[in-house]
Amino acid sequence: MFKPLHNYILLTRMNEDNKTAGGIIIPDTAKEKPSRGRVIATGDGIYENGTLIPVSVKKDDVVLFAKWASSANEVKIDGVDYVLIKESDILGILD
């Protein structure tokens, strides 16, 4: 498997609903890429002033991340699509 370095997080996108609250079905061509994902793997963290600061998320956490994250990289590993993103572009963890 793939192990991210430093403060990078590997996640899979989670599909959003294809209906609006009013029941209108959104076609695939009009959908935005989801900004919710499941953490697959994390790096160990980043060093600041010689001290390791570990990442705040763990495997299987469901997170929200910035739609237009500057650090987001689409990667394909063993035929599966993933997003590799810096922890700083994760907005929060969903319960």
Biopython code that builds the backbone (N, CA, C, O; Angstrom):
import numpy as np
from Bio.PDB.StructureBuilder import StructureBuilder

atoms = [
    (1, "MET", "N", (0.846, -1.194, 0.000)),
    (1, "MET", "CA", (0.000, 0.000, 0.000)),
    (1, "MET", "C", (0.877, 1.237, 0.000)),
    (1, "MET", "O", (2.097, 1.136, 0.125)),
    (2, "PHE", "N", (0.285, 2.365, -0.134)),
    (2, "PHE", "CA", (0.948, 3.663, -0.224)),
    (2, "PHE", "C", (0.958, 4.335, 1.146)),
    (2, "PHE", "O", (-0.067, 4.367, 1.828)),
    (3, "LYS", "N", (2.100, 4.867, 1.551)),
    (3, "LYS", "CA", (2.227, 5.598, 2.824)),
    (3, "LYS", "C", (2.615, 7.030, 2.507)),
    (3, "LYS", "O", (3.726, 7.269, 2.032)),
    (4, "PRO", "N", (1.722, 8.003, 2.758)),
    (4, "PRO", "CA", (2.065, 9.403, 2.516)),
    (4, "PRO", "C", (3.199, 9.862, 3.435)),
    (4, "PRO", "O", (3.396, 9.320, 4.522)),
    (5, "LEU", "N", (3.925, 10.854, 2.981)),
    (5, "LEU", "CA", (4.988, 11.443, 3.783)),
    (5, "LEU", "C", (4.503, 12.706, 4.483)),
    (5, "LEU", "O", (3.550, 13.352, 4.047)),
    (6, "HIS", "N", (5.171, 13.040, 5.565)),
    (6, "HIS", "CA", (4.977, 14.297, 6.297)),
    (6, "HIS", "C", (3.506, 14.512, 6.666)),
    (6, "HIS", "O", (2.905, 13.669, 7.332)),
    (7, "ASN", "N", (2.923, 15.642, 6.234)),
    (7, "ASN", "CA", (1.546, 15.968, 6.621)),
    (7, "ASN", "C", (0.561, 15.760, 5.470)),
    (7, "ASN", "O", (-0.457, 16.447, 5.389)),
    (8, "TYR", "N", (0.867, 14.811, 4.581)),
    (8, "TYR", "CA", (-0.053, 14.478, 3.499)),
    (8, "TYR", "C", (-1.020, 13.388, 3.938)),
    (8, "TYR", "O", (-0.684, 12.514, 4.738)),
    (9, "ILE", "N", (-2.229, 13.464, 3.393)),
    (9, "ILE", "CA", (-3.302, 12.524, 3.713)),
    (9, "ILE", "C", (-3.799, 11.924, 2.398)),
    (9, "ILE", "O", (-4.038, 12.654, 1.437)),
    (10, "LEU", "N", (-3.956, 10.602, 2.350)),
    (10, "LEU", "CA", (-4.512, 9.919, 1.188)),
    (10, "LEU", "C", (-5.963, 9.594, 1.499)),
    (10, "LEU", "O", (-6.255, 8.957, 2.511)),
    (11, "LEU", "N", (-6.892, 10.036, 0.617)),
    (11, "LEU", "CA", (-8.292, 9.746, 0.852)),
    (11, "LEU", "C", (-9.028, 9.395, -0.421)),
    (11, "LEU", "O", (-8.563, 9.666, -1.528)),
    (12, "THR", "N", (-10.184, 8.786, -0.242)),
    (12, "THR", "CA", (-11.076, 8.510, -1.359)),
    (12, "THR", "C", (-12.248, 9.459, -1.251)),
    (12, "THR", "O", (-12.731, 9.747, -0.156)),
    (13, "ARG", "N", (-12.705, 9.945, -2.398)),
    (13, "ARG", "CA", (-13.874, 10.819, -2.405)),
    (13, "ARG", "C", (-15.124, 9.999, -2.100)),
    (13, "ARG", "O", (-15.252, 8.847, -2.514)),
    (14, "MET", "N", (-16.032, 10.622, -1.371)),
    (14, "MET", "CA", (-17.315, 9.989, -1.074)),
    (14, "MET", "C", (-18.367, 10.712, -1.899)),
    (14, "MET", "O", (-18.410, 11.942, -1.919)),
    (15, "ASN", "N", (-19.209, 9.956, -2.572)),
    (15, "ASN", "CA", (-20.234, 10.547, -3.432)),
    (15, "ASN", "C", (-21.266, 11.306, -2.624)),
    (15, "ASN", "O", (-21.676, 10.879, -1.545)),
    (16, "GLU", "N", (-21.677, 12.437, -3.166)),
    (16, "GLU", "CA", (-22.712, 13.264, -2.564)),
    (16, "GLU", "C", (-24.061, 12.814, -3.114)),
    (16, "GLU", "O", (-24.116, 12.052, -4.080)),
    (17, "ASP", "N", (-25.143, 13.281, -2.506)),
    (17, "ASP", "CA", (-26.482, 12.981, -3.017)),
    (17, "ASP", "C", (-26.649, 13.525, -4.422)),
    (17, "ASP", "O", (-26.077, 14.560, -4.762)),
    (18, "ASN", "N", (-27.426, 12.837, -5.237)),
    (18, "ASN", "CA", (-27.671, 13.333, -6.585)),
    (18, "ASN", "C", (-29.035, 14.006, -6.694)),
    (18, "ASN", "O", (-29.549, 14.203, -7.795)),
    (19, "LYS", "N", (-29.633, 14.365, -5.525)),
    (19, "LYS", "CA", (-30.896, 15.103, -5.493)),
    (19, "LYS", "C", (-30.738, 16.334, -4.609)),
    (19, "LYS", "O", (-29.993, 16.322, -3.629)),
    (20, "THR", "N", (-31.448, 17.390, -4.968)),
    (20, "THR", "CA", (-31.489, 18.570, -4.111)),
    (20, "THR", "C", (-32.499, 18.319, -2.998)),
    (20, "THR", "O", (-33.215, 17.317, -3.015)),
    (21, "ALA", "N", (-32.554, 19.231, -2.031)),
    (21, "ALA", "CA", (-33.512, 19.087, -0.936)),
    (21, "ALA", "C", (-34.943, 19.094, -1.463)),
    (21, "ALA", "O", (-35.826, 18.492, -0.854)),
    (22, "GLY", "N", (-35.184, 19.773, -2.598)),
    (22, "GLY", "CA", (-36.517, 19.827, -3.192)),
    (22, "GLY", "C", (-36.840, 18.629, -4.065)),
    (22, "GLY", "O", (-37.939, 18.555, -4.613)),
    (23, "GLY", "N", (-35.908, 17.680, -4.213)),
    (23, "GLY", "CA", (-36.164, 16.473, -4.977)),
    (23, "GLY", "C", (-35.727, 16.526, -6.432)),
    (23, "GLY", "O", (-35.993, 15.592, -7.189)),
    (24, "ILE", "N", (-35.058, 17.609, -6.839)),
    (24, "ILE", "CA", (-34.584, 17.720, -8.219)),
    (24, "ILE", "C", (-33.334, 16.867, -8.377)),
    (24, "ILE", "O", (-32.390, 16.982, -7.596)),
    (25, "ILE", "N", (-33.336, 16.002, -9.400)),
    (25, "ILE", "CA", (-32.191, 15.131, -9.652)),
    (25, "ILE", "C", (-31.132, 15.905, -10.438)),
    (25, "ILE", "O", (-31.430, 16.532, -11.455)),
    (26, "ILE", "N", (-29.888, 15.849, -9.946)),
    (26, "ILE", "CA", (-28.766, 16.542, -10.590)),
    (26, "ILE", "C", (-28.057, 15.562, -11.508)),
    (26, "ILE", "O", (-27.592, 14.519, -11.048)),
    (27, "PRO", "N", (-27.961, 15.876, -12.816)),
    (27, "PRO", "CA", (-27.252, 14.961, -13.723)),
    (27, "PRO", "C", (-25.756, 14.938, -13.426)),
    (27, "PRO", "O", (-25.205, 15.912, -12.912)),
    (28, "ASP", "N", (-25.097, 13.817, -13.751)),
    (28, "ASP", "CA", (-23.668, 13.665, -13.488)),
    (28, "ASP", "C", (-22.839, 14.783, -14.095)),
    (28, "ASP", "O", (-21.839, 15.195, -13.508)),
    (29, "THR", "N", (-23.236, 15.283, -15.261)),
    (29, "THR", "CA", (-22.449, 16.329, -15.933)),
    (29, "THR", "C", (-22.487, 17.653, -15.195)),
    (29, "THR", "O", (-21.612, 18.494, -15.399)),
    (30, "ALA", "N", (-23.482, 17.860, -14.340)),
    (30, "ALA", "CA", (-23.604, 19.123, -13.613)),
    (30, "ALA", "C", (-23.071, 19.046, -12.191)),
    (30, "ALA", "O", (-23.007, 20.062, -11.499)),
    (31, "LYS", "N", (-22.689, 17.859, -11.748)),
    (31, "LYS", "CA", (-22.221, 17.687, -10.375)),
    (31, "LYS", "C", (-20.803, 18.227, -10.209)),
    (31, "LYS", "O", (-19.976, 18.159, -11.119)),
    (32, "GLU", "N", (-20.551, 18.764, -9.023)),
    (32, "GLU", "CA", (-19.186, 19.133, -8.656)),
    (32, "GLU", "C", (-18.533, 17.910, -8.027)),
    (32, "GLU", "O", (-19.213, 16.997, -7.560)),
    (33, "LYS", "N", (-17.203, 17.907, -8.022)),
    (33, "LYS", "CA", (-16.502, 16.823, -7.339)),
    (33, "LYS", "C", (-16.809, 16.923, -5.858)),
    (33, "LYS", "O", (-16.835, 18.021, -5.303)),
    (34, "PRO", "N", (-17.042, 15.791, -5.213)),
    (34, "PRO", "CA", (-17.357, 15.841, -3.789)),
    (34, "PRO", "C", (-16.189, 16.360, -2.965)),
    (34, "PRO", "O", (-15.025, 16.155, -3.308)),
    (35, "SER", "N", (-16.519, 17.028, -1.883)),
    (35, "SER", "CA", (-15.481, 17.552, -1.002)),
    (35, "SER", "C", (-15.493, 16.805, 0.331)),
    (35, "SER", "O", (-15.048, 17.323, 1.356)),
    (36, "ARG", "N", (-16.001, 15.601, 0.296)),
    (36, "ARG", "CA", (-16.034, 14.749, 1.477)),
    (36, "ARG", "C", (-15.272, 13.484, 1.126)),
    (36, "ARG", "O", (-15.411, 12.960, 0.021)),
    (37, "GLY", "N", (-14.466, 12.988, 2.060)),
    (37, "GLY", "CA", (-13.681, 11.801, 1.767)),
    (37, "GLY", "C", (-13.393, 10.968, 2.999)),
    (37, "GLY", "O", (-13.546, 11.422, 4.133)),
    (38, "ARG", "N", (-12.970, 9.731, 2.747)),
    (38, "ARG", "CA", (-12.578, 8.813, 3.820)),
    (38, "ARG", "C", (-11.064, 8.688, 3.802)),
    (38, "ARG", "O", (-10.462, 8.455, 2.754)),
    (39, "VAL", "N", (-10.454, 8.846, 4.970)),
    (39, "VAL", "CA", (-8.998, 8.766, 5.092)),
    (39, "VAL", "C", (-8.561, 7.315, 4.908)),
    (39, "VAL", "O", (-9.064, 6.409, 5.572)),
    (40, "ILE", "N", (-7.617, 7.115, 3.996)),
    (40, "ILE", "CA", (-7.073, 5.788, 3.721)),
    (40, "ILE", "C", (-5.730, 5.610, 4.424)),
    (40, "ILE", "O", (-5.453, 4.553, 4.991)),
    (41, "ALA", "N", (-4.894, 6.656, 4.384)),
    (41, "ALA", "CA", (-3.567, 6.597, 5.018)),
    (41, "ALA", "C", (-3.108, 8.016, 5.317)),
    (41, "ALA", "O", (-3.540, 8.971, 4.672)),
    (42, "THR", "N", (-2.224, 8.141, 6.305)),
    (42, "THR", "CA", (-1.688, 9.454, 6.672)),
    (42, "THR", "C", (-0.175, 9.386, 6.799)),
    (42, "THR", "O", (0.408, 8.327, 7.029)),
    (43, "GLY", "N", (0.433, 10.541, 6.642)),
    (43, "GLY", "CA", (1.844, 10.661, 6.960)),
    (43, "GLY", "C", (1.995, 10.757, 8.471)),
    (43, "GLY", "O", (1.006, 10.767, 9.204)),
    (44, "ASP", "N", (3.239, 10.829, 8.931)),
    (44, "ASP", "CA", (3.485, 10.880, 10.377)),
    (44, "ASP", "C", (3.275, 12.265, 10.966)),
    (44, "ASP", "O", (3.002, 12.396, 12.159)),
    (45, "GLY", "N", (3.400, 13.298, 10.146)),
    (45, "GLY", "CA", (3.273, 14.660, 10.635)),
    (45, "GLY", "C", (4.387, 15.510, 10.075)),
    (45, "GLY", "O", (5.103, 15.093, 9.166)),
    (46, "ILE", "N", (4.533, 16.705, 10.620)),
    (46, "ILE", "CA", (5.539, 17.642, 10.130)),
    (46, "ILE", "C", (6.383, 18.129, 11.305)),
    (46, "ILE", "O", (5.890, 18.300, 12.420)),
    (47, "TYR", "N", (7.640, 18.343, 11.031)),
    (47, "TYR", "CA", (8.548, 18.846, 12.067)),
    (47, "TYR", "C", (8.543, 20.366, 12.093)),
    (47, "TYR", "O", (8.687, 21.020, 11.059)),
    (48, "GLU", "N", (8.375, 20.919, 13.290)),
    (48, "GLU", "CA", (8.499, 22.362, 13.504)),
    (48, "GLU", "C", (9.448, 22.567, 14.673)),
    (48, "GLU", "O", (9.212, 22.068, 15.773)),
    (49, "ASN", "N", (10.500, 23.288, 14.429)),
    (49, "ASN", "CA", (11.515, 23.551, 15.453)),
    (49, "ASN", "C", (12.045, 22.263, 16.081)),
    (49, "ASN", "O", (12.314, 22.214, 17.281)),
    (50, "GLY", "N", (12.191, 21.217, 15.258)),
    (50, "GLY", "CA", (12.746, 19.958, 15.722)),
    (50, "GLY", "C", (11.772, 19.041, 16.434)),
    (50, "GLY", "O", (12.157, 17.961, 16.881)),
    (51, "THR", "N", (10.509, 19.454, 16.549)),
    (51, "THR", "CA", (9.501, 18.643, 17.222)),
    (51, "THR", "C", (8.490, 18.133, 16.205)),
    (51, "THR", "O", (7.982, 18.907, 15.393)),
    (52, "LEU", "N", (8.193, 16.839, 16.240)),
    (52, "LEU", "CA", (7.204, 16.257, 15.335)),
    (52, "LEU", "C", (5.805, 16.603, 15.818)),
    (52, "LEU", "O", (5.438, 16.319, 16.958)),
    (53, "ILE", "N", (5.030, 17.222, 14.933)),
    (53, "ILE", "CA", (3.625, 17.505, 15.209)),
    (53, "ILE", "C", (2.811, 16.505, 14.396)),
    (53, "ILE", "O", (2.741, 16.627, 13.173)),
    (54, "PRO", "N", (2.189, 15.512, 15.051)),
    (54, "PRO", "CA", (1.471, 14.462, 14.320)),
    (54, "PRO", "C", (0.215, 15.011, 13.642)),
    (54, "PRO", "O", (-0.312, 16.052, 14.035)),
    (55, "VAL", "N", (-0.254, 14.295, 12.615)),
    (55, "VAL", "CA", (-1.484, 14.703, 11.938)),
    (55, "VAL", "C", (-2.677, 14.462, 12.861)),
    (55, "VAL", "O", (-2.617, 13.621, 13.757)),
    (56, "SER", "N", (-3.758, 15.204, 12.634)),
    (56, "SER", "CA", (-4.933, 15.154, 13.511)),
    (56, "SER", "C", (-5.970, 14.127, 13.087)),
    (56, "SER", "O", (-6.898, 13.837, 13.843)),
    (57, "VAL", "N", (-5.827, 13.572, 11.887)),
    (57, "VAL", "CA", (-6.811, 12.601, 11.400)),
    (57, "VAL", "C", (-6.201, 11.215, 11.407)),
    (57, "VAL", "O", (-4.981, 11.054, 11.449)),
    (58, "LYS", "N", (-7.074, 10.213, 11.365)),
    (58, "LYS", "CA", (-6.592, 8.830, 11.341)),
    (58, "LYS", "C", (-7.356, 8.051, 10.282)),
    (58, "LYS", "O", (-8.364, 8.516, 9.750)),
    (59, "LYS", "N", (-6.863, 6.874, 9.991)),
    (59, "LYS", "CA", (-7.481, 5.999, 8.989)),
    (59, "LYS", "C", (-8.965, 5.819, 9.301)),
    (59, "LYS", "O", (-9.349, 5.655, 10.459)),
    (60, "ASP", "N", (-9.792, 5.851, 8.261)),
    (60, "ASP", "CA", (-11.249, 5.665, 8.310)),
    (60, "ASP", "C", (-12.023, 6.881, 8.804)),
    (60, "ASP", "O", (-13.252, 6.825, 8.851)),
    (61, "ASP", "N", (-11.359, 7.988, 9.177)),
    (61, "ASP", "CA", (-12.087, 9.218, 9.478)),
    (61, "ASP", "C", (-12.756, 9.708, 8.205)),
    (61, "ASP", "O", (-12.199, 9.572, 7.116)),
    (62, "VAL", "N", (-13.960, 10.284, 8.336)),
    (62, "VAL", "CA", (-14.638, 10.928, 7.217)),
    (62, "VAL", "C", (-14.430, 12.429, 7.404)),
    (62, "VAL", "O", (-14.777, 12.988, 8.445)),
    (63, "VAL", "N", (-13.860, 13.074, 6.385)),
    (63, "VAL", "CA", (-13.468, 14.474, 6.510)),
    (63, "VAL", "C", (-14.085, 15.323, 5.409)),
    (63, "VAL", "O", (-14.446, 14.823, 4.343)),
    (64, "LEU", "N", (-14.199, 16.615, 5.688)),
    (64, "LEU", "CA", (-14.536, 17.608, 4.680)),
    (64, "LEU", "C", (-13.242, 18.310, 4.309)),
    (64, "LEU", "O", (-12.444, 18.658, 5.180)),
    (65, "PHE", "N", (-13.035, 18.517, 3.007)),
    (65, "PHE", "CA", (-11.830, 19.226, 2.590)),
    (65, "PHE", "C", (-12.199, 20.324, 1.615)),
    (65, "PHE", "O", (-13.261, 20.288, 0.994)),
    (66, "ALA", "N", (-11.315, 21.299, 1.486)),
    (66, "ALA", "CA", (-11.564, 22.452, 0.629)),
    (66, "ALA", "C", (-11.775, 22.002, -0.812)),
    (66, "ALA", "O", (-10.985, 21.220, -1.342)),
    (67, "LYS", "N", (-12.855, 22.500, -1.457)),
    (67, "LYS", "CA", (-13.164, 22.114, -2.842)),
    (67, "LYS", "C", (-12.014, 22.415, -3.780)),
    (67, "LYS", "O", (-11.689, 21.605, -4.648)),
    (68, "TRP", "N", (-11.406, 23.555, -3.615)),
    (68, "TRP", "CA", (-10.331, 23.980, -4.524)),
    (68, "TRP", "C", (-9.001, 23.996, -3.799)),
    (68, "TRP", "O", (-8.220, 24.939, -3.930)),
    (69, "ALA", "N", (-8.747, 22.948, -3.033)),
    (69, "ALA", "CA", (-7.516, 22.845, -2.245)),
    (69, "ALA", "C", (-6.292, 22.934, -3.144)),
    (69, "ALA", "O", (-6.184, 22.221, -4.141)),
    (70, "SER", "N", (-5.377, 23.817, -2.778)),
    (70, "SER", "CA", (-4.177, 24.016, -3.600)),
    (70, "SER", "C", (-3.258, 22.801, -3.574)),
    (70, "SER", "O", (-2.483, 22.586, -4.506)),
    (71, "SER", "N", (-3.341, 22.010, -2.513)),
    (71, "SER", "CA", (-2.426, 20.870, -2.409)),
    (71, "SER", "C", (-3.022, 19.567, -2.932)),
    (71, "SER", "O", (-2.336, 18.545, -2.946)),
    (72, "ALA", "N", (-4.291, 19.580, -3.364)),
    (72, "ALA", "CA", (-4.955, 18.340, -3.777)),
    (72, "ALA", "C", (-4.379, 17.801, -5.076)),
    (72, "ALA", "O", (-4.284, 18.518, -6.073)),
    (73, "ASN", "N", (-4.000, 16.546, -5.054)),
    (73, "ASN", "CA", (-3.485, 15.867, -6.240)),
    (73, "ASN", "C", (-4.304, 14.605, -6.460)),
    (73, "ASN", "O", (-4.447, 13.780, -5.558)),
    (74, "GLU", "N", (-4.840, 14.463, -7.666)),
    (74, "GLU", "CA", (-5.561, 13.239, -8.025)),
    (74, "GLU", "C", (-4.506, 12.196, -8.387)),
    (74, "GLU", "O", (-3.647, 12.448, -9.232)),
    (75, "VAL", "N", (-4.566, 11.026, -7.751)),
    (75, "VAL", "CA", (-3.613, 9.959, -8.042)),
    (75, "VAL", "C", (-4.366, 8.651, -8.256)),
    (75, "VAL", "O", (-5.456, 8.457, -7.718)),
    (76, "LYS", "N", (-3.783, 7.769, -9.037)),
    (76, "LYS", "CA", (-4.363, 6.449, -9.264)),
    (76, "LYS", "C", (-3.347, 5.420, -8.795)),
    (76, "LYS", "O", (-2.214, 5.392, -9.276)),
    (77, "ILE", "N", (-3.756, 4.571, -7.852)),
    (77, "ILE", "CA", (-2.891, 3.534, -7.311)),
    (77, "ILE", "C", (-3.612, 2.200, -7.488)),
    (77, "ILE", "O", (-4.731, 2.021, -7.008)),
    (78, "ASP", "N", (-2.965, 1.274, -8.178)),
    (78, "ASP", "CA", (-3.561, -0.038, -8.459)),
    (78, "ASP", "C", (-4.954, 0.082, -9.074)),
    (78, "ASP", "O", (-5.847, -0.706, -8.762)),
    (79, "GLY", "N", (-5.133, 1.070, -9.946)),
    (79, "GLY", "CA", (-6.391, 1.249, -10.658)),
    (79, "GLY", "C", (-7.485, 1.955, -9.879)),
    (79, "GLY", "O", (-8.603, 2.079, -10.378)),
    (80, "VAL", "N", (-7.198, 2.420, -8.673)),
    (80, "VAL", "CA", (-8.189, 3.107, -7.838)),
    (80, "VAL", "C", (-7.823, 4.583, -7.751)),
    (80, "VAL", "O", (-6.657, 4.930, -7.564)),
    (81, "ASP", "N", (-8.842, 5.467, -7.891)),
    (81, "ASP", "CA", (-8.619, 6.913, -7.811)),
    (81, "ASP", "C", (-8.615, 7.375, -6.361)),
    (81, "ASP", "O", (-9.491, 7.017, -5.575)),
    (82, "TYR", "N", (-7.613, 8.176, -6.025)),
    (82, "TYR", "CA", (-7.475, 8.747, -4.687)),
    (82, "TYR", "C", (-7.193, 10.238, -4.806)),
    (82, "TYR", "O", (-6.895, 10.749, -5.885)),
    (83, "VAL", "N", (-7.295, 10.927, -3.662)),
    (83, "VAL", "CA", (-6.879, 12.324, -3.548)),
    (83, "VAL", "C", (-5.772, 12.360, -2.506)),
    (83, "VAL", "O", (-5.925, 11.823, -1.409)),
    (84, "LEU", "N", (-4.657, 12.993, -2.852)),
    (84, "LEU", "CA", (-3.545, 13.191, -1.922)),
    (84, "LEU", "C", (-3.554, 14.671, -1.575)),
    (84, "LEU", "O", (-3.409, 15.517, -2.458)),
    (85, "ILE", "N", (-3.722, 14.989, -0.298)),
    (85, "ILE", "CA", (-3.963, 16.359, 0.125)),
    (85, "ILE", "C", (-3.172, 16.652, 1.401)),
    (85, "ILE", "O", (-2.923, 15.752, 2.203)),
    (86, "LYS", "N", (-2.782, 17.905, 1.584)),
    (86, "LYS", "CA", (-2.130, 18.305, 2.838)),
    (86, "LYS", "C", (-3.173, 18.417, 3.935)),
    (86, "LYS", "O", (-4.325, 18.769, 3.683)),
    (87, "GLU", "N", (-2.760, 18.118, 5.138)),
    (87, "GLU", "CA", (-3.681, 18.183, 6.272)),
    (87, "GLU", "C", (-4.285, 19.579, 6.429)),
    (87, "GLU", "O", (-5.426, 19.709, 6.870)),
    (88, "SER", "N", (-3.544, 20.606, 6.079)),
    (88, "SER", "CA", (-4.042, 21.978, 6.251)),
    (88, "SER", "C", (-5.237, 22.289, 5.358)),
    (88, "SER", "O", (-5.939, 23.270, 5.603)),
    (89, "ASP", "N", (-5.490, 21.474, 4.317)),
    (89, "ASP", "CA", (-6.651, 21.682, 3.452)),
    (89, "ASP", "C", (-7.868, 20.880, 3.911)),
    (89, "ASP", "O", (-8.913, 20.920, 3.263)),
    (90, "ILE", "N", (-7.742, 20.154, 5.022)),
    (90, "ILE", "CA", (-8.880, 19.462, 5.606)),
    (90, "ILE", "C", (-9.570, 20.430, 6.552)),
    (90, "ILE", "O", (-8.943, 21.030, 7.424)),
    (91, "LEU", "N", (-10.891, 20.569, 6.359)),
    (91, "LEU", "CA", (-11.659, 21.548, 7.131)),
    (91, "LEU", "C", (-12.178, 20.985, 8.449)),
    (91, "LEU", "O", (-12.371, 21.728, 9.412)),
    (92, "GLY", "N", (-12.404, 19.671, 8.495)),
    (92, "GLY", "CA", (-12.916, 19.075, 9.721)),
    (92, "GLY", "C", (-13.226, 17.603, 9.554)),
    (92, "GLY", "O", (-13.209, 17.065, 8.446)),
    (93, "ILE", "N", (-13.510, 16.963, 10.677)),
    (93, "ILE", "CA", (-13.845, 15.538, 10.713)),
    (93, "ILE", "C", (-15.334, 15.418, 10.987)),
    (93, "ILE", "O", (-15.858, 16.064, 11.894)),
    (94, "LEU", "N", (-16.027, 14.578, 10.191)),
    (94, "LEU", "CA", (-17.465, 14.334, 10.403)),
    (94, "LEU", "C", (-17.652, 13.165, 11.352)),
    (94, "LEU", "O", (-16.932, 12.171, 11.257)),
    (95, "ASP", "N", (-18.610, 13.268, 12.268)),
    (95, "ASP", "CA", (-18.922, 12.177, 13.204)),
    (95, "ASP", "C", (-19.906, 11.235, 12.599)),
    (95, "ASP", "O", (-20.292, 10.253, 13.234)),
]
sb = StructureBuilder()
sb.init_structure("model")
sb.init_model(0)
sb.init_chain("A")
sb.init_seg("    ")
for serial, (resi, resn, name, xyz) in enumerate(atoms, 1):
    if name == "N":
        sb.init_residue(resn, " ", resi, " ")
    sb.init_atom(name, np.array(xyz, "f"), 0.0, 1.0, " ", f" {name:<3s}", serial, name[0])
structure = sb.get_structure()
